Amino acid sequence: MADVLDQSEVDALLAAVESGPEEVETGGGSMQIFTLDNRPLPEDVEVRDYDFKRPERVSKDQMRALETLHETFARSYGALLSGFLRTIMEVKVASIEQMTFSEFTHSLPNPTCFSLIDCDPLDGTMCLEISPLIIYPVIDRLLGGSNADLFIPQRPLTAIEMRLVGKILDRGVAALKEAWQNVKDINFGVTETESNPALVQIVPPNEVVVVVGFELKMGGRAGTMSLCIPYNVIEPLIEKLSNQTWAAYKRQSKDSRLRTRLAGHLDAARLDVSTILADTTVKLSELRNLEVGDLILTEKPATAPLTLEIEGKRKFIGQLGQYKGNRVFRVDRPLSPKDRV
């Protein structure tokens, strides 16, 4: 039979509940939660459970911002590869998730095309893995093949194949730099290429990484590409990757070359300019009987200011005159919302 609590034990439990979560009566005395400098935590601090097997250090807003950023990278990379290979190359984001580095490396095939990417001036290294299912058809395309009956070999890349893959990776890091420049100007560069992912340890096995999965299609061939971003690489920029900050940052970013190009095209655009002399109303019967030489009377004085319209929009106020035998409109000032001209 289970033990029954006496009144003193019941009172002790009620007192422990009323004392709150910061102090709990135990058999050995009171227990409190302290910070590293032995100060009790404030009441408004939120304490969450932490799973050391599946840690998530990047918020959902920051993950969405990273997904948006690498969608831009995928479009740019696809365009660069299409021009380089002289065929349509589709690149799109398939997934983005957080995992440990050991889980990422164990999910990759062996052998594969596994490259390390330096991220100056950030500390750390990113990883870019391209599946043999798509890298060998790309190599075959560069060498003049048709990919019709291509056999995917289960071996590491040869020296000649590595030179060709280097050209593919160079265009990848160029597109990556272009996509990240709205957040920070980063100089990406391929430092090393390996065929066995298990031999590469850029971070501890249990370190959190963000893995962006891409899908690559070329003709009837398809494969995957994975970009591994360790948390310590993007930690200095993590605050800029919130969804609101990312959207505002993109709006504030300016490209002087784009502005100059747009301004050059707009300067050559032709616009219709007209002036309203007066407004009045007539009957339909009077309009049908109008002939050359008839006068239409209005209530507007001849010296009253006129309105200049540009593409049907009223923009300026001025006077009608004559210059070297031509009718002219002299602009006096811009039209303001309070004007009733």
C-alpha positions in Angstrom: 0.0 0.0 0.0 1.3 3.4 -0.9 2.5 5.8 1.8 0.1 8.5 2.8 1.5 12.1 3.3 1.0 13.6 6.7 -0.1 17.2 7.2 3.5 18.5 7.6 4.5 17.0 4.3 1.4 18.5 2.6 2.2 21.9 4.0 5.8 21.6 2.7 4.6 20.8 -0.8 2.2 23.8 -0.8 4.9 26.1 0.4 7.2 24.9 -2.4 4.6 25.6 -5.0 3.9 29.1 -3.6 7.6 29.9 -3.6 7.8 29.8 -7.4 10.1 28.1 -9.8 13.3 29.9 -8.7 13.4 28.3 -5.3 12.3 24.7 -4.6 12.6 23.0 -1.2 14.4 19.7 -1.5 15.7 17.2 0.9 19.1 18.9 0.9 17.8 22.5 1.1 16.8 25.1 -1.5 17.8 24.9 -5.2 18.2 28.0 -7.3 19.2 28.8 -11.0 22.3 31.0 -11.3 24.1 32.6 -14.2 27.8 32.2 -14.8 28.7 35.1 -12.5 26.6 33.5 -9.7 23.8 36.0 -10.0 20.1 34.7 -9.9 18.3 34.9 -13.2 15.8 37.8 -13.5 12.1 36.8 -13.5 11.5 37.9 -17.1 14.2 35.6 -18.5 12.8 32.7 -20.5 14.5 29.3 -19.9 14.1 26.7 -22.7 15.0 23.1 -23.1 18.2 22.4 -25.2 18.6 19.2 -27.1 22.3 18.5 -27.6 21.5 15.8 -30.2 19.3 18.1 -32.4 20.3 21.7 -31.6 18.6 24.6 -33.5 20.6 27.8 -33.3 19.1 29.6 -36.3 15.6 30.9 -36.0 12.8 30.3 -38.5 12.9 33.9 -39.8 16.6 33.6 -40.4 16.2 30.3 -42.1 13.6 31.9 -44.4 16.0 34.8 -45.1 18.8 32.3 -46.0 16.4 30.4 -48.3 15.5 33.7 -50.1 19.1 34.6 -50.4 20.1 31.2 -51.9 17.1 31.3 -54.3 18.8 34.4 -55.8 22.0 32.4 -55.9 20.3 29.5 -57.7 18.8 31.7 -60.4 22.2 33.5 -61.0 24.1 30.2 -61.0 21.7 28.6 -63.4 22.1 31.5 -65.8 25.9 31.3 -65.7 25.9 27.6 -66.2 23.5 27.8 -69.1 25.7 30.3 -70.9 28.8 28.3 -70.2 27.4 24.9 -71.3 25.4 26.3 -74.2 22.3 24.5 -72.9 19.5 25.1 -70.4 20.6 24.4 -66.9 18.0 24.7 -64.1 19.1 25.3 -60.6 16.5 25.7 -57.8 16.4 25.4 -54.0 14.9 22.1 -52.9 15.3 22.2 -49.1 17.0 24.0 -46.2 17.5 22.5 -42.8 19.7 22.5 -39.7 21.7 19.4 -38.7 25.0 18.5 -37.2 28.1 18.3 -39.4 28.4 14.5 -38.9 24.8 14.0 -40.1 25.6 16.0 -43.2 28.7 14.1 -44.1 27.1 10.7 -43.5 24.3 11.6 -45.9 26.6 12.2 -48.8 27.7 9.5 -51.3 31.3 8.4 -51.6 32.9 9.2 -53.9 31.5 12.6 -54.7 32.6 16.2 -55.6 33.2 17.8 -52.2 34.8 21.3 -52.2 35.8 23.7 -49.5 35.0 27.3 -49.9 36.9 30.1 -48.1 34.7 33.0 -46.9 37.1 36.0 -46.4 36.7 38.1 -44.2 34.5 35.7 -42.2 36.1 33.0 -40.1 35.5 29.4 -41.1 34.9 27.4 -44.3 31.7 26.4 -46.2 31.3 23.2 -48.1 29.8 22.7 -51.6 29.0 19.1 -52.7 27.8 18.3 -56.2 26.4 14.9 -56.9 28.2 12.6 -59.4 24.7 12.1 -61.1 25.0 15.6 -62.5 28.7 16.5 -62.4 29.6 13.7 -64.9 27.0 14.7 -67.4 28.3 18.3 -67.2 31.8 17.1 -67.8 30.6 15.0 -70.7 28.9 18.1 -72.1 32.1 20.2 -71.8 34.0 17.5 -73.7 31.5 17.4 -76.6 29.4 14.4 -75.5 25.6 14.0 -75.9 24.8 12.4 -72.5 22.7 9.8 -74.4 24.3 6.6 -73.0 26.5 8.1 -70.3 27.6 5.7 -67.6 28.1 7.3 -64.1 31.4 5.8 -62.8 31.9 5.1 -59.2 35.4 6.6 -58.8 37.0 9.9 -57.8 37.5 12.6 -60.4 40.6 12.5 -62.5 43.0 15.5 -62.8 41.5 16.5 -66.1 38.0 16.3 -64.8 39.0 18.3 -61.7 40.2 21.1 -64.1 36.8 21.1 -65.8 35.0 21.0 -62.5 37.1 24.0 -61.3 35.5 26.1 -64.1 32.0 25.1 -62.8 33.0 25.9 -59.2 34.4 29.3 -60.2 31.1 30.3 -61.6 29.4 29.0 -58.5 31.5 31.2 -56.1 30.9 34.2 -58.4 27.1 33.7 -58.1 27.5 33.1 -54.4 29.3 36.4 -53.9 26.7 38.3 -55.9 23.9 36.8 -53.8 25.6 37.6 -50.5 26.7 41.1 -51.3 23.4 42.6 -50.1 24.3 41.3 -46.6 28.1 41.6 -46.6 30.8 41.8 -49.2 32.4 38.3 -49.0 35.2 37.0 -51.2 34.4 33.3 -51.8 37.1 31.1 -53.2 37.6 27.3 -53.6 40.5 26.1 -51.6 40.4 22.3 -51.9 38.4 19.6 -53.5 38.0 16.1 -52.0 36.2 12.9 -53.1 35.5 11.4 -49.7 33.5 13.7 -47.4 34.4 11.7 -44.3 38.0 12.9 -44.6 37.1 16.5 -44.2 36.5 17.9 -40.7 36.1 21.7 -40.9 34.0 21.8 -37.6 33.4 19.3 -34.8 31.0 16.5 -35.7 28.3 17.8 -33.3 28.6 21.4 -34.6 25.4 22.9 -36.0 25.4 23.6 -39.8 22.7 24.9 -42.2 22.4 22.7 -45.3 20.9 24.2 -48.4 19.9 21.6 -50.9 19.6 22.4 -54.6 18.2 20.5 -57.6 20.1 20.7 -60.9 18.6 19.7 -64.2 20.3 19.6 -67.6 18.3 18.0 -70.4 17.2 14.5 -69.2 19.8 14.5 -66.4 19.2 15.6 -62.8 21.2 15.7 -59.6 21.6 17.4 -56.3 23.9 20.0 -54.9 24.4 20.8 -51.2 25.8 23.9 -49.6 26.9 23.4 -46.0 27.2 26.6 -43.9 28.6 26.2 -40.4 27.0 28.3 -37.7 30.3 29.9 -36.7 30.7 31.3 -40.2 27.4 33.2 -40.3 27.3 34.0 -36.5 28.6 37.6 -37.0 25.8 38.2 -39.6 23.0 36.3 -37.9 21.2 39.5 -36.8 21.1 40.8 -40.3 19.3 37.6 -41.5 16.0 38.2 -39.8 13.1 38.4 -42.3 12.3 42.0 -41.6 15.9 43.2 -41.6 16.6 41.3 -44.8 13.7 42.9 -46.6 14.6 46.4 -45.4 18.3 45.8 -46.3 17.4 44.8 -49.8 15.2 47.9 -50.2 18.0 50.2 -49.0 20.7 48.6 -51.1 21.7 50.7 -54.1 23.4 49.7 -57.3 24.9 52.8 -59.0 25.3 50.9 -62.3 21.7 49.9 -62.4 20.6 53.4 -61.6 22.8 54.9 -64.4 21.5 52.3 -66.9 17.9 53.0 -66.0 18.4 56.8 -66.1 20.0 56.5 -69.6 16.9 54.6 -70.9 14.5 57.0 -69.3 16.3 60.1 -70.7 15.5 58.8 -74.2 11.8 58.2 -73.5 9.3 60.4 -75.4 6.4 61.9 -73.4 3.2 63.7 -74.6 2.9 67.2 -73.2 -0.4 69.2 -73.5 -1.9 72.4 -72.0 -5.5 72.8 -70.9 -6.8 76.2 -72.0 -10.2 76.0 -70.4 -13.0 73.7 -69.3 -16.6 74.2 -70.3 -19.8 72.2 -71.1 -21.9 72.3 -74.3 -25.0 70.5 -75.4 -24.7 67.6 -77.8 -26.8 69.5 -80.4 -24.4 72.4 -80.2 -21.4 70.1 -80.6 -22.9 68.5 -83.7 -23.5 72.0 -85.3 -20.0 73.4 -84.6 -18.3 74.8 -87.7 -14.9 76.3 -88.5 -14.8 79.9 -87.1 -17.4 79.3 -84.3 -16.5 80.7 -80.9 -16.8 78.7 -77.6 -17.3 81.0 -74.6 -15.8 80.1 -71.3 -15.7 81.8 -67.9 -11.9 81.6 -67.7 -10.0 84.9 -68.2 -7.3 85.1 -70.8 -4.7 86.1 -68.3 -5.5 83.2 -65.9 -2.8 80.6 -65.3 -2.9 77.3 -67.2 -2.0 73.8 -66.3 0.6 71.7 -68.1 -0.2 67.9 -68.4 2.5 65.2 -69.0 1.1 61.9 -70.1 -2.4 63.0 -68.8 -1.1 64.0 -65.4 -1.2 67.6 -64.2 2.3 68.6 -63.2 3.0 72.4 -63.7 1.3 75.8 -63.7 2.3 78.6 -66.1 1.3 81.1 -68.7 0.6 80.7 -72.5 2.7 83.0 -74.7 4.5 83.3 -78.0 8.2 82.9 -78.9 9.6 83.4 -82.4 6.2 82.9 -84.0 5.5 79.7 -82.0 3.0 79.1 -79.2 4.9 78.4 -75.9 4.1 77.5 -72.4 6.2 79.2 -69.7 6.5 77.1 -66.5 6.0 79.2 -63.3 6.0 76.5 -60.6 5.1 72.9 -60.0 1.4 72.0 -59.3 0.6 71.6 -55.6 -2.3 69.6 -54.1 -3.9 72.9 -52.9 -4.1 74.4 -56.4 -7.6 74.6 -58.1 -6.5 75.6 -61.6 
